[in-house]
Amino acid sequence: MNEKQFYRLELDDMATPSFTSFGKFYYGTMEQLSIFMKALEEADHLGDHFKDLTQAFRSYEAGKTDVQHSVAYRDVPLLVPVRVLHEETHQKADHSWEHRNIWGYPQNLRCKSVESKHLWIQDGDGFCRVLFARFTDLEHEGITGEWRRVGEILWGYPKMLDYKPPYIQNRLAEVEAAYETLKEAETDWEVFCREPNPIFDSFCDDIFGDG
């Protein structure tokens, strides 16, 4: 398999209300996907909850590329190859912003620094920009105004975020923005090159879930 080839993996979206079921797209190479699956397999506290997913991935690695798995109560292809159009990197220092969850509830966050990699991807007939991010000293503000480090308790998809203080990063890329046409994606890339605008919403959804 091509080590540079990226794939789309659809998983249950943990940031939607508990009475609904939706999927969420993630993207990565086979190496990145394998690291994520290994983290799930080695997490004793998860038991066998993700065994079907990890076994499906091992089947794909063995050559069964038509394998499917269940997302939001429907069967979908496990991995879908996609095409990377562009790649850019960016760094921010002493960054702060507000994240709002599905309910519109605000979370104030700040970090000492963040290094991000952005990919513009063609996924079938659609296009998107996706994000890898590595934060240093990421914190969120509590309801009484105190600041607490992010990473010890995570409510999004298990093991999607890798927390090794003072760093936290996502193992697979998460969607920042979606586009209907190639022209829209190309325009966004051109704008980003002039004025970078990382969007951390999807990353934060894997911190806070629907809470």
MDAnalysis code that builds the backbone (N, CA, C; Angstrom):
import MDAnalysis as mda
import numpy as np

u = mda.Universe.empty(633, n_residues=211, atom_resindex=np.repeat(np.arange(211), 3), trajectory=True)
u.add_TopologyAttr("name", ["N", "CA", "C"] * 211)
u.add_TopologyAttr("resid", np.arange(1, 212))
u.add_TopologyAttr("resname", ["MET", "ASN", "GLU", "LYS", "GLN", "PHE", "TYR", "ARG", "LEU", "GLU", "LEU", "ASP", "ASP", "MET", "ALA", "THR", "PRO", "SER", "PHE", "THR", "SER", "PHE", "GLY", "LYS", "PHE", "TYR", "TYR", "GLY", "THR", "MET", "GLU", "GLN", "LEU", "SER", "ILE", "PHE", "MET", "LYS", "ALA", "LEU", "GLU", "GLU", "ALA", "ASP", "HIS", "LEU", "GLY", "ASP", "HIS", "PHE", "LYS", "ASP", "LEU", "THR", "GLN", "ALA", "PHE", "ARG", "SER", "TYR", "GLU", "ALA", "GLY", "LYS", "THR", "ASP", "VAL", "GLN", "HIS", "SER", "VAL", "ALA", "TYR", "ARG", "ASP", "VAL", "PRO", "LEU", "LEU", "VAL", "PRO", "VAL", "ARG", "VAL", "LEU", "HIS", "GLU", "GLU", "THR", "HIS", "GLN", "LYS", "ALA", "ASP", "HIS", "SER", "TRP", "GLU", "HIS", "ARG", "ASN", "ILE", "TRP", "GLY", "TYR", "PRO", "GLN", "ASN", "LEU", "ARG", "CYS", "LYS", "SER", "VAL", "GLU", "SER", "LYS", "HIS", "LEU", "TRP", "ILE", "GLN", "ASP", "GLY", "ASP", "GLY", "PHE", "CYS", "ARG", "VAL", "LEU", "PHE", "ALA", "ARG", "PHE", "THR", "ASP", "LEU", "GLU", "HIS", "GLU", "GLY", "ILE", "THR", "GLY", "GLU", "TRP", "ARG", "ARG", "VAL", "GLY", "GLU", "ILE", "LEU", "TRP", "GLY", "TYR", "PRO", "LYS", "MET", "LEU", "ASP", "TYR", "LYS", "PRO", "PRO", "TYR", "ILE", "GLN", "ASN", "ARG", "LEU", "ALA", "GLU", "VAL", "GLU", "ALA", "ALA", "TYR", "GLU", "THR", "LEU", "LYS", "GLU", "ALA", "GLU", "THR", "ASP", "TRP", "GLU", "VAL", "PHE", "CYS", "ARG", "GLU", "PRO", "ASN", "PRO", "ILE", "PHE", "ASP", "SER", "PHE", "CYS", "ASP", "ASP", "ILE", "PHE", "GLY", "ASP", "GLY"])
u.atoms.positions = np.array([
    [0.837, -1.197, 0.000],
    [0.000, 0.000, 0.000],
    [0.879, 1.257, 0.000],
    [0.402, 2.283, -0.673],
    [1.110, 3.558, -0.745],
    [1.089, 4.246, 0.611],
    [2.281, 4.492, 1.191],
    [2.353, 5.097, 2.515],
    [1.807, 6.520, 2.525],
    [1.816, 7.193, 1.360],
    [1.343, 8.568, 1.278],
    [-0.166, 8.640, 1.033],
    [-0.773, 7.510, 0.680],
    [-2.207, 7.488, 0.396],
    [-3.003, 7.767, 1.668],
    [-3.979, 8.660, 1.551],
    [-4.880, 8.945, 2.666],
    [-6.215, 8.239, 2.446],
    [-6.872, 7.928, 3.569],
    [-8.154, 7.231, 3.547],
    [-9.133, 7.946, 4.458],
    [-10.397, 7.819, 4.104],
    [-11.462, 8.314, 4.974],
    [-11.992, 7.168, 5.832],
    [-12.096, 7.430, 7.127],
    [-12.690, 6.490, 8.081],
    [-13.883, 7.176, 8.723],
    [-15.055, 6.576, 8.598],
    [-16.241, 7.134, 9.246],
    [-16.470, 6.431, 10.574],
    [-16.684, 7.239, 11.624],
    [-16.948, 6.718, 12.968],
    [-18.174, 7.407, 13.545],
    [-18.704, 6.870, 14.626],
    [-19.828, 7.517, 15.300],
    [-19.407, 8.897, 15.804],
    [-20.288, 9.866, 15.634],
    [-20.022, 11.232, 16.078],
    [-20.435, 11.367, 17.534],
    [-19.460, 11.568, 18.397],
    [-19.712, 11.654, 19.835],
    [-20.151, 13.054, 20.271],
    [-20.190, 13.997, 19.338],
    [-20.529, 15.380, 19.701],
    [-21.963, 15.735, 19.347],
    [-22.767, 14.753, 18.983],
    [-24.180, 14.997, 18.712],
    [-25.008, 14.525, 19.918],
    [-26.219, 15.018, 20.065],
    [-27.047, 14.605, 21.215],
    [-27.183, 13.104, 21.312],
    [-27.260, 12.608, 22.534],
    [-27.266, 11.163, 22.763],
    [-28.478, 10.467, 22.171],
    [-29.539, 11.211, 21.878],
    [-30.740, 10.584, 21.314],
    [-30.711, 10.582, 19.790],
    [-29.581, 10.975, 19.194],
    [-29.425, 10.947, 17.740],
    [-28.194, 10.125, 17.386],
    [-28.079, 9.744, 16.108],
    [-26.934, 8.964, 15.649],
    [-26.451, 9.513, 14.311],
    [-25.234, 9.965, 14.290],
    [-24.629, 10.486, 13.069],
    [-23.200, 9.975, 12.962],
    [-22.663, 10.016, 11.761],
    [-21.274, 9.657, 11.537],
    [-20.401, 10.893, 11.423],
    [-19.108, 10.699, 11.605],
    [-18.135, 11.777, 11.479],
    [-16.948, 11.237, 10.699],
    [-16.462, 12.030, 9.740],
    [-15.347, 11.602, 8.910],
    [-14.009, 11.976, 9.546],
    [-13.080, 11.029, 9.490],
    [-11.683, 11.236, 9.873],
    [-10.811, 10.786, 8.706],
    [-9.576, 11.303, 8.668],
    [-8.693, 10.990, 7.543],
    [-7.293, 10.680, 8.049],
    [-6.638, 9.721, 7.397],
    [-5.271, 9.389, 7.772],
    [-4.650, 8.401, 6.806],
    [-3.336, 8.222, 6.939],
    [-2.621, 7.198, 6.183],
    [-2.814, 5.852, 6.883],
    [-2.381, 4.787, 6.225],
    [-2.489, 3.475, 6.863],
    [-1.681, 3.434, 8.156],
    [-0.529, 4.083, 8.163],
    [0.280, 4.116, 9.387],
    [-0.456, 4.835, 10.517],
    [-1.048, 5.977, 10.214],
    [-1.781, 6.724, 11.239],
    [-3.013, 5.961, 11.697],
    [-3.700, 5.338, 10.776],
    [-4.869, 4.535, 11.126],
    [-4.475, 3.354, 12.011],
    [-3.359, 2.725, 11.686],
    [-2.899, 1.582, 12.469],
    [-2.552, 1.996, 13.896],
    [-1.929, 3.165, 14.059],
    [-1.596, 3.667, 15.399],
    [-2.869, 3.908, 16.209],
    [-3.888, 4.476, 15.561],
    [-5.168, 4.712, 16.237],
    [-5.813, 3.389, 16.649],
    [-5.844, 2.421, 15.731],
    [-6.464, 1.133, 16.039],
    [-5.713, 0.415, 17.160],
    [-4.398, 0.518, 17.158],
    [-3.614, -0.113, 18.220],
    [-3.927, 0.503, 19.571],
    [-4.133, 1.838, 19.589],
    [-4.489, 2.515, 20.845],
    [-5.820, 1.997, 21.368],
    [-6.779, 1.759, 20.486],
    [-8.065, 1.187, 20.902],
    [-7.878, -0.223, 21.444],
    [-7.074, -1.010, 20.756],
    [-6.861, -2.405, 21.162],
    [-6.180, -2.496, 22.521],
    [-5.308, -1.557, 22.822],
    [-4.526, -1.627, 24.057],
    [-5.198, -0.930, 25.235],
    [-6.358, -0.312, 25.000],
    [-7.063, 0.387, 26.077],
    [-7.929, -0.609, 26.850],
    [-7.402, -1.117, 27.949],
    [-8.093, -2.157, 28.710],
    [-9.463, -1.703, 29.204],
    [-9.591, -0.418, 29.534],
    [-10.853, 0.053, 30.103],
    [-11.979, 0.077, 29.078],
    [-11.644, -0.063, 27.798],
    [-12.681, -0.074, 26.757],
    [-13.246, -1.469, 26.525],
    [-12.582, -2.474, 27.061],
    [-13.049, -3.836, 26.882],
    [-13.078, -4.223, 25.412],
    [-14.158, -4.918, 25.007],
    [-14.301, -5.361, 23.612],
    [-15.235, -4.458, 22.818],
    [-15.508, -3.256, 23.352],
    [-16.503, -2.384, 22.720],
    [-16.140, -2.037, 21.280],
    [-14.846, -1.936, 20.978],
    [-14.412, -1.535, 19.634],
    [-13.754, -2.696, 18.883],
    [-14.015, -3.900, 19.341],
    [-13.387, -5.077, 18.738],
    [-13.808, -5.250, 17.284],
    [-15.077, -5.017, 16.965],
    [-15.532, -5.169, 15.579],
    [-14.802, -4.198, 14.655],
    [-14.592, -2.976, 15.133],
    [-13.893, -1.974, 14.335],
    [-12.447, -2.380, 14.101],
    [-11.739, -2.755, 15.164],
    [-10.323, -3.080, 15.016],
    [-10.128, -4.365, 14.206],
    [-11.022, -5.318, 14.349],
    [-10.922, -6.538, 13.560],
    [-11.179, -6.249, 12.082],
    [-12.124, -5.351, 11.806],
    [-12.387, -4.968, 10.422],
    [-11.144, -4.323, 9.811],
    [-10.463, -3.494, 10.604],
    [-9.259, -2.843, 10.099],
    [-8.172, -3.877, 9.811],
    [-7.986, -4.829, 10.702],
    [-6.974, -5.857, 10.468],
    [-7.325, -6.670, 9.218],
    [-8.604, -6.878, 8.961],
    [-9.017, -7.576, 7.737],
    [-8.664, -6.752, 6.505],
    [-8.859, -5.435, 6.607],
    [-8.505, -4.554, 5.492],
    [-7.002, -4.631, 5.239],
    [-6.207, -4.585, 6.301],
    [-4.751, -4.688, 6.158],
    [-4.352, -5.985, 5.466],
    [-5.118, -7.045, 5.721],
    [-4.805, -8.355, 5.147],
    [-5.273, -8.488, 3.708],
    [-5.924, -7.450, 3.189],
    [-6.310, -7.470, 1.784],
    [-7.795, -7.483, 1.493],
    [-8.643, -7.562, 2.537],
    [-10.080, -7.572, 2.325],
    [-10.580, -6.122, 2.303],
    [-10.368, -5.456, 1.173],
    [-10.627, -4.018, 1.086],
    [-12.108, -3.667, 0.957],
    [-12.968, -4.667, 0.832],
    [-14.412, -4.396, 0.766],
    [-15.086, -4.535, 2.129],
    [-14.297, -4.680, 3.197],
    [-14.863, -4.867, 4.527],
    [-15.658, -3.638, 4.947],
    [-16.741, -3.867, 5.684],
    [-17.590, -2.788, 6.183],
    [-17.646, -2.833, 7.704],
    [-18.169, -1.744, 8.283],
    [-18.420, -1.730, 9.722],
    [-19.641, -0.856, 9.984],
    [-20.124, -0.886, 11.207],
    [-21.376, -0.213, 11.548],
    [-21.110, 1.180, 12.106],
    [-21.784, 2.184, 11.535],
    [-21.729, 3.568, 12.005],
    [-23.159, 4.097, 12.036],
    [-23.581, 4.582, 13.182],
    [-24.927, 5.137, 13.333],
    [-25.986, 4.163, 12.815],
    [-25.826, 2.899, 13.187],
    [-26.792, 1.836, 12.881],
    [-26.925, 1.547, 11.390],
    [-25.838, 1.769, 10.637],
    [-25.842, 1.392, 9.227],
    [-24.447, 0.898, 8.872],
    [-24.374, 0.015, 7.870],
    [-23.090, -0.506, 7.435],
    [-22.491, 0.412, 6.371],
    [-21.218, 0.769, 6.561],
    [-20.510, 1.633, 5.618],
    [-19.151, 1.005, 5.330],
    [-18.550, 1.354, 4.170],
    [-17.193, 0.870, 3.901],
    [-16.234, 1.321, 4.994],
    [-15.329, 0.452, 5.393],
    [-14.407, 0.810, 6.465],
    [-13.504, 1.967, 6.051],
    [-12.816, 1.820, 4.926],
    [-11.897, 2.852, 4.454],
    [-12.195, 3.198, 3.001],
    [-12.103, 4.486, 2.702],
    [-12.316, 4.976, 1.343],
    [-11.098, 5.805, 0.945],
    [-10.363, 5.417, -0.093],
    [-9.210, 6.211, -0.523],
    [-9.647, 7.603, -0.980],
    [-8.849, 8.602, -0.646],
    [-9.120, 9.975, -1.053],
    [-7.857, 10.564, -1.670],
    [-8.014, 11.733, -2.282],
    [-6.899, 12.386, -2.964],
    [-6.525, 13.678, -2.248],
    [-5.257, 13.826, -1.897],
    [-4.771, 15.057, -1.272],
    [-4.376, 16.049, -2.359],
    [-4.971, 17.239, -2.294],
    [-4.708, 18.280, -3.287],
    [-3.582, 19.209, -2.863],
    [-3.589, 19.616, -1.594],
    [-2.593, 20.554, -1.072],
    [-2.309, 20.241, 0.383],
    [-1.163, 20.709, 0.868],
    [-0.788, 20.558, 2.270],
    [-0.073, 21.822, 2.737],
    [-0.478, 22.338, 3.890],
    [0.157, 23.525, 4.465],
    [0.314, 23.317, 5.971],
    [1.316, 23.963, 6.547],
    [1.512, 23.920, 7.987],
    [1.422, 25.332, 8.552],
    [1.141, 25.404, 9.852],
    [0.984, 26.708, 10.491],
    [1.294, 26.573, 11.977],
    [1.750, 27.662, 12.588],
    [2.009, 27.693, 14.026],
    [1.396, 28.947, 14.634],
    [0.858, 28.803, 15.828],
    [0.341, 29.932, 16.593],
    [0.913, 29.863, 18.005],
    [1.169, 31.026, 18.590],
    [1.635, 31.095, 19.978],
    [0.643, 31.888, 20.812],
    [0.476, 31.471, 22.064],
    [-0.421, 32.181, 22.993],
    [-1.774, 32.450, 22.338],
    [-2.386, 31.370, 21.903],
    [-3.661, 31.474, 21.170],
    [-4.825, 31.221, 22.115],
    [-5.911, 31.976, 21.957],
    [-7.139, 31.756, 22.733],
    [-8.328, 31.878, 21.806],
    [-9.398, 31.138, 22.107],
    [-10.592, 31.174, 21.281],
    [-11.769, 30.592, 22.052],
    [-12.952, 30.711, 21.463],
    [-14.177, 30.173, 22.060],
    [-14.709, 29.051, 21.186],
    [-15.021, 27.939, 21.802],
    [-15.638, 26.806, 21.106],
    [-17.071, 26.645, 21.594],
    [-17.989, 26.391, 20.669],
    [-19.386, 26.139, 21.039],
    [-19.780, 24.729, 20.612],
    [-20.414, 23.993, 21.548],
    [-20.811, 22.629, 21.243],
    [-22.142, 22.612, 20.500],
    [-22.694, 21.426, 20.302],
    [-23.921, 21.264, 19.528],
    [-25.088, 22.035, 20.129],
    [-25.037, 22.298, 21.436],
    [-26.091, 23.024, 22.126],
    [-25.849, 24.534, 22.136],
    [-24.715, 24.942, 21.563],
    [-24.377, 26.361, 21.582],
    [-23.705, 26.814, 22.864],
    [-23.351, 25.854, 23.732],
    [-22.701, 26.203, 24.997],
    [-21.242, 26.576, 24.744],
    [-20.767, 27.718, 25.265],
    [-19.402, 28.163, 24.982],
    [-18.361, 27.557, 25.925],
    [-17.203, 27.252, 25.373],
    [-16.042, 26.838, 26.149],
    [-14.883, 27.742, 25.743],
    [-14.298, 28.418, 26.704],
    [-13.139, 29.257, 26.428],
    [-11.868, 28.417, 26.562],
    [-11.009, 28.509, 25.537],
    [-9.776, 27.728, 25.530],
    [-8.584, 28.628, 25.262],
    [-7.415, 28.147, 25.697],
    [-6.176, 28.843, 25.410],
    [-5.037, 27.825, 25.401],
    [-3.961, 28.178, 24.731],
    [-2.801, 27.291, 24.692],
    [-1.533, 28.119, 24.588],
    [-0.447, 27.520, 25.013],
    [0.849, 28.179, 24.874],
    [1.251, 28.240, 23.415],
    [0.964, 27.162, 22.667],
    [1.244, 27.138, 21.239],
    [0.465, 26.003, 20.593],
    [0.322, 26.084, 19.268],
    [-0.302, 25.006, 18.509],
    [0.373, 24.923, 17.144],
    [0.738, 23.706, 16.790],
    [1.287, 23.420, 15.464],
    [0.235, 22.636, 14.702],
    [-0.094, 23.075, 13.508],
    [-1.154, 22.419, 12.756],
    [-0.720, 22.114, 11.324],
    [-1.263, 21.032, 10.801],
    [-1.073, 20.663, 9.398],
    [-2.443, 20.561, 8.765],
    [-2.583, 21.142, 7.593],
    [-3.870, 21.227, 6.913],
    [-3.770, 20.574, 5.542],
    [-4.742, 19.732, 5.231],
    [-4.795, 19.052, 3.944],
    [-6.089, 19.410, 3.239],
    [-5.979, 19.718, 1.950],
    [-7.163, 19.918, 1.125],
    [-7.374, 18.632, 0.353],
    [-8.552, 18.043, 0.519],
    [-8.806, 16.673, 0.071],
    [-9.999, 16.613, -0.881],
    [-9.860, 15.789, -1.891],
    [-10.997, 15.402, -2.721],
    [-11.460, 14.035, -2.257],
    [-12.696, 13.971, -1.802],
    [-13.288, 12.749, -1.275],
    [-14.491, 12.418, -2.141],
    [-14.293, 11.558, -3.127],
    [-15.363, 11.280, -4.077],
    [-15.698, 12.530, -4.871],
    [-16.967, 12.916, -4.822],
    [-17.404, 14.124, -5.520],
    [-17.318, 15.365, -4.637],
    [-16.906, 15.203, -3.383],
    [-16.843, 16.325, -2.453],
    [-15.407, 16.729, -2.151],
    [-15.286, 17.849, -1.463],
    [-13.976, 18.403, -1.128],
    [-14.006, 18.926, 0.306],
    [-12.860, 18.876, 0.979],
    [-12.808, 19.374, 2.344],
    [-11.393, 19.774, 2.717],
    [-11.298, 20.566, 3.759],
    [-10.015, 20.872, 4.381],
    [-9.996, 20.165, 5.733],
    [-8.921, 19.440, 6.035],
    [-8.839, 18.690, 7.280],
    [-7.603, 19.116, 8.064],
    [-7.628, 18.804, 9.354],
    [-6.649, 19.351, 10.294],
    [-6.012, 18.291, 11.172],
    [-4.671, 18.326, 11.267],
    [-3.937, 17.705, 12.356],
    [-3.451, 18.842, 13.245],
    [-3.593, 18.719, 14.562],
    [-3.136, 19.776, 15.462],
    [-2.439, 19.181, 16.673],
    [-1.400, 19.876, 17.114],
    [-0.664, 19.490, 18.323],
    [-0.554, 20.718, 19.217],
    [-1.271, 20.674, 20.340],
    [-1.314, 21.789, 21.276],
    [-0.318, 21.582, 22.412],
    [0.272, 22.678, 22.857],
    [1.097, 22.682, 24.049],
    [0.374, 23.457, 25.141],
    [0.204, 22.820, 26.305],
    [-0.473, 23.450, 27.446],
    [-1.852, 23.974, 27.060],
    [-2.672, 23.106, 26.504],
    [-4.049, 23.465, 26.169],
    [-4.888, 23.469, 27.444],
    [-5.630, 24.558, 27.668],
    [-6.449, 24.708, 28.869],
    [-7.845, 25.209, 28.499],
    [-8.809, 24.893, 29.374],
    [-10.149, 25.479, 29.215],
    [-10.571, 26.122, 30.532],
    [-11.432, 27.112, 30.414],
    [-11.869, 27.878, 31.574],
    [-13.086, 27.230, 32.217],
    [-13.001, 26.977, 33.513],
    [-14.114, 26.386, 34.237],
    [-15.206, 27.397, 34.534],
    [-16.313, 26.912, 35.069],
    [-17.475, 27.784, 35.299],
    [-17.213, 28.825, 36.383],
    [-16.208, 28.600, 37.212],
    [-15.884, 29.589, 38.241],
    [-14.690, 30.455, 37.858],
    [-14.241, 30.316, 36.587],
    [-13.164, 31.163, 36.097],
    [-11.774, 30.584, 36.210],
    [-11.637, 29.395, 36.799],
    [-10.321, 28.782, 36.914],
    [-9.954, 28.106, 35.585],
    [-8.655, 28.023, 35.294],
    [-8.188, 27.383, 34.065],
    [-7.660, 25.994, 34.394],
    [-8.080, 25.011, 33.585],
    [-7.694, 23.630, 33.811],
    [-7.106, 23.035, 32.535],
    [-6.084, 22.219, 32.699],
    [-5.450, 21.594, 31.536],
    [-6.400, 20.598, 30.884],
    [-6.417, 20.603, 29.570],
    [-7.261, 19.696, 28.793],
    [-6.503, 18.398, 28.522],
    [-7.157, 17.266, 28.730],
    [-6.563, 15.999, 28.351],
    [-6.815, 14.859, 29.312],
    [-6.978, 15.166, 30.590],
    [-7.167, 14.093, 31.561],
    [-8.535, 13.433, 31.429],
    [-9.545, 14.225, 31.069],
    [-10.886, 13.689, 30.818],
    [-11.314, 14.154, 29.433],
    [-11.622, 13.202, 28.557],
    [-12.024, 13.514, 27.187],
    [-13.346, 12.809, 26.895],
    [-14.271, 13.532, 26.252],
    [-15.615, 13.019, 26.050],
    [-15.924, 12.684, 24.592],
    [-14.944, 12.845, 23.706],
    [-15.159, 12.533, 22.299],
    [-14.865, 11.078, 21.995],
    [-14.528, 10.795, 20.738],
    [-14.282, 9.402, 20.354],
    [-13.045, 8.880, 21.082],
    [-13.156, 7.730, 21.737],
    [-12.040, 7.212, 22.534],
    [-10.758, 7.068, 21.718],
    [-9.667, 7.529, 22.300],
    [-8.311, 7.394, 21.765],
    [-8.069, 8.198, 20.487],
    [-9.044, 9.021, 20.083],
    [-8.788, 9.867, 18.924],
    [-7.751, 10.934, 19.264],
    [-7.793, 11.419, 20.500],
    [-6.817, 12.394, 20.949],
    [-5.749, 11.706, 21.797],
    [-4.517, 12.044, 21.535],
    [-3.373, 11.470, 22.240],
    [-2.853, 12.514, 23.214],
    [-2.999, 12.250, 24.507],
    [-2.638, 13.202, 25.556],
    [-1.384, 12.749, 26.273],
    [-0.312, 13.485, 26.079],
    [0.950, 13.241, 26.770],
    [1.461, 14.597, 27.229],
    [1.125, 14.994, 28.475],
    [1.426, 16.336, 28.963],
    [2.874, 16.756, 28.659],
    [3.054, 17.991, 28.183],
    [2.050, 19.054, 28.057],
    [1.355, 19.092, 26.699],
    [1.419, 17.971, 25.932],
    [0.903, 17.985, 24.565],
    [-0.406, 17.204, 24.449],
    [-1.234, 17.637, 23.529],
    [-2.407, 16.866, 23.125],
    [-2.567, 17.042, 21.626],
    [-2.781, 15.926, 20.917],
    [-2.892, 15.978, 19.459],
    [-3.880, 14.931, 18.976],
    [-4.394, 15.128, 17.768],
    [-5.315, 14.141, 17.214],
    [-4.552, 13.123, 16.380],
    [-4.968, 11.880, 16.513],
    [-4.301, 10.802, 15.786],
    [-4.715, 10.770, 14.322],
    [-5.943, 11.199, 14.030],
    [-6.437, 11.271, 12.653],
    [-6.917, 12.681, 12.375],
    [-6.835, 13.090, 11.116],
    [-7.238, 14.441, 10.742],
    [-8.750, 14.596, 10.833],
    [-9.180, 15.812, 11.222],
    [-10.599, 16.107, 11.391],
    [-10.993, 17.248, 10.465],
    [-12.228, 17.217, 10.020],
    [-12.684, 18.169, 9.003],
    [-12.810, 19.566, 9.589],
    [-12.198, 20.530, 8.907],
    [-12.336, 21.943, 9.258],
    [-13.464, 22.594, 8.469],
    [-13.540, 22.292, 7.174],
    [-14.523, 22.927, 6.298],
    [-14.772, 22.018, 5.104],
    [-15.964, 22.111, 4.535],
    [-16.339, 21.305, 3.372],
    [-16.746, 22.214, 2.218],
    [-16.530, 21.731, 1.002],
    [-16.805, 22.512, -0.197],
    [-17.523, 21.642, -1.226],
    [-18.359, 22.267, -2.024],
    [-19.102, 21.527, -3.035],
    [-18.320, 21.363, -4.330],
    [-17.387, 22.277, -4.583],
    [-16.665, 22.250, -5.859],
    [-15.160, 22.347, -5.648],
    [-14.421, 21.902, -6.651],
    [-12.974, 22.022, -6.635],
    [-12.563, 23.492, -6.579],
    [-13.272, 24.341, -7.284],
    [-12.946, 25.760, -7.300],
    [-13.027, 26.355, -5.897],
    [-14.045, 25.988, -5.121],
    [-14.172, 26.490, -3.760],
    [-13.003, 26.022, -2.899],
    [-12.615, 24.760, -3.053],
    [-11.495, 24.227, -2.281],
    [-10.192, 24.929, -2.656],
    [-9.980, 25.137, -3.937],
    [-8.758, 25.810, -4.394],
    [-8.717, 27.256, -3.897],
    [-9.855, 27.923, -3.919],
    [-9.916, 29.308, -3.430],
    [-9.593, 29.368, -1.949],
    [-10.125, 28.408, -1.182],
    [-9.847, 28.380, 0.257],
    [-8.357, 28.164, 0.511],
    [-7.747, 27.291, -0.263],
    [-6.306, 27.054, -0.109],
    [-5.516, 28.332, -0.394],
    [-5.875, 29.039, -1.447],
    [-5.183, 30.277, -1.798],
    [-5.329, 31.321, -0.685],
    [-6.530, 31.434, -0.131],
    [-6.765, 32.377, 0.960],
    [-5.971, 31.971, 2.195],
    [-5.967, 30.675, 2.497],
    [-5.248, 30.183, 3.670],
    [-3.756, 30.483, 3.561],
    [-3.195, 30.344, 2.373],
    [-1.769, 30.610, 2.187],
    [-1.438, 32.065, 2.504],
    [-2.386, 32.970, 2.232],
    [-2.163, 34.390, 2.518],
    [-2.492, 34.732, 3.963],
    [-3.587, 34.181, 4.461],
    [-4.068, 34.500, 5.801],
    [-4.553, 33.211, 6.483],
    [-3.650, 32.461, 7.097],
    [-4.035, 31.181, 7.711],
    [-5.137, 31.343, 8.752],
    [-6.112, 30.454, 8.707],
    [-7.243, 30.523, 9.642],
    [-7.632, 29.127, 10.128],
    [-6.779, 28.485, 10.932],
    [-7.124, 27.162, 11.449],
    [-8.474, 27.169, 12.164],
    [-9.232, 26.096, 11.968],
    [-10.544, 25.953, 12.604],
    [-10.477, 24.706, 13.491],
    [-10.596, 24.885, 14.796],
    [-10.394, 23.797, 15.741],
    [-11.702, 23.177, 16.236],
    [-12.832, 23.513, 15.632],
    [-14.126, 23.048, 16.132],
    [-14.205, 21.524, 16.225],
    [-13.827, 20.838, 15.151],
    [-13.956, 19.383, 15.135],
    [-13.007, 18.732, 16.133],
    [-11.814, 19.295, 16.267],
    [-10.870, 18.818, 17.284],
    [-11.488, 18.961, 18.669],
    [-12.066, 20.130, 18.938],
    [-12.654, 20.370, 20.262],
    [-13.851, 19.465, 20.524],
    [-14.563, 19.077, 19.467],
    [-15.668, 18.141, 19.655],
    [-15.179, 16.816, 20.237],
    [-13.926, 16.443, 19.938],
    [-13.368, 15.234, 20.512],
    [-12.780, 15.458, 21.894],
    [-12.844, 16.689, 22.372],
    [-12.544, 16.974, 23.774],
    [-13.816, 16.913, 24.612],
    [-14.835, 17.661, 24.171],
    [-16.029, 17.885, 24.993],
    [-17.217, 16.995, 24.617],
    [-17.164, 16.316, 23.463],
    [-18.323, 15.534, 23.040],
    [-19.538, 16.437, 22.901],
    [-20.686, 15.998, 23.437],
    [-21.897, 16.837, 23.357],
    [-22.119, 17.607, 24.657],
    [-21.077, 17.649, 25.499],
    [-21.223, 18.327, 26.780],
    [-20.617, 19.712, 26.799],
])
